[in-house]
Amino acid sequence: MNEDPTAPAPVILGIDDLRPLPRATRIARTSREGVRLLQEHRDGFIDELWLDHDLGGDDSILPVVTLMEEAAFDGRPFRIGTVFVHSANPVGAETVVRSLTRWNYRVRRATA
């Protein structure tokens, strides 16, 4: 392996109430934590962002999606390599994919 030891470690963020997401460098378990996590990385590059739609009880990923949409609307979208949407809720997942794709985020449907 010939990896550059000075290269920064990739930033992989996950927002999911249950899954362990072993590749993630940080995980938020609620939408409120997810919004805070994204805001902490506002000025940096996020290599991967993993989003689950249903976050337990009445909580969902929608406040995070709204934050990302508003940032793009303001001309300052979050700098994210790929957003992966993984959810057991196909309708919710499709809503997230459509919403973020509309704002030119690179979005993929995934299983986690």
N, C-alpha and C positions, 0 to 999 in steps of 0.2 A: 504494500500500500504506500502511495506516495502523496499523502495529504500534507498540505501546508500547515505547520503548527501555529503560524501567526494568523491564519484565517479565522474570522469570528465564527463561533458555533452558530448553527442555524437557530432562528427564533421560530419555535413551533408552539402556537397557542391553541388550547382546547377549551371549549365551553360546553360542558356536558354534566348532567347531574349524577350519572352513575358510572359510566365507562371509565376504565383506568387510563386509556390513551397513552400507552407506554412511550411513544415517540415525542410527546409534548414536553416542552421545557417548562410550561406553566399551565395550570388548569383552573378554570373558574367553574363553580358548581351551580351558580344562579345567574340570572340575567343581570342583576345589580353588580355582582362580582365581574361578570363578563364586560360590562360597560367600563368599569374601573380598569380592568386589565387592558382593554383596547386604548383607553385614554393614557395609560402609563407608557404605551408604545406608540403614541401619536406621531412622534417625530422620527421614529426609526423604521426599519424595514422588517416586515413580518414575512418569513419564508412561507409558512403554512398556517392557516387558521381553520380549525375543525369546529363545526357548529352542529349541535343537536337541536332539533326543534322543541321538543317537550322537555322542560326542565323541572318537572315535579309539581304536583298540585296545579295551581292556576298559572304558574310561571312558564314562559316560553322564551325563545330566542328573539322575539320580535323587537324588544327594546334595543338589542344589539344591532339588529338589521336597520332599525330606524336611525341609530347613531351613524352607521356606515352610509346610509342613503343621504342623510343631512350633510355629512362631510363632503360627499361627492357633489351634491347640489351647490354647496358653497365653493366648489372649485378646488377643494383640498381633500380628495379621497385618501383613505388610508392606503399606504404603500404595502400591498400584500401580493406575494407571488401567486399563491393559489388558495382559494377558499374551498374547503371540502365540507359538503353537507351530508351528514350521516344521521339518519333518523328512522325509527320504526314507524313514523307517521308519514306516509307517502304524500298526502295532500299538503301537510305542513312543510315538508322538505321541498316540494315543488314550488310552493309559495316563496320560500327563501331563495331558491335558485333563480326564479324569475325576477324577483325584486332586485337582487344583487347584480344579475347579468344586465339588467336594464341600465344600471349605473356603471357598466364597463368593468366590473370586477371579474376576474377570471375564476369561474365557479365550476366545480365538478361534483356530481353526485357520487357518494362513496359509501362503503360499508366500513364500520370501525368495530 
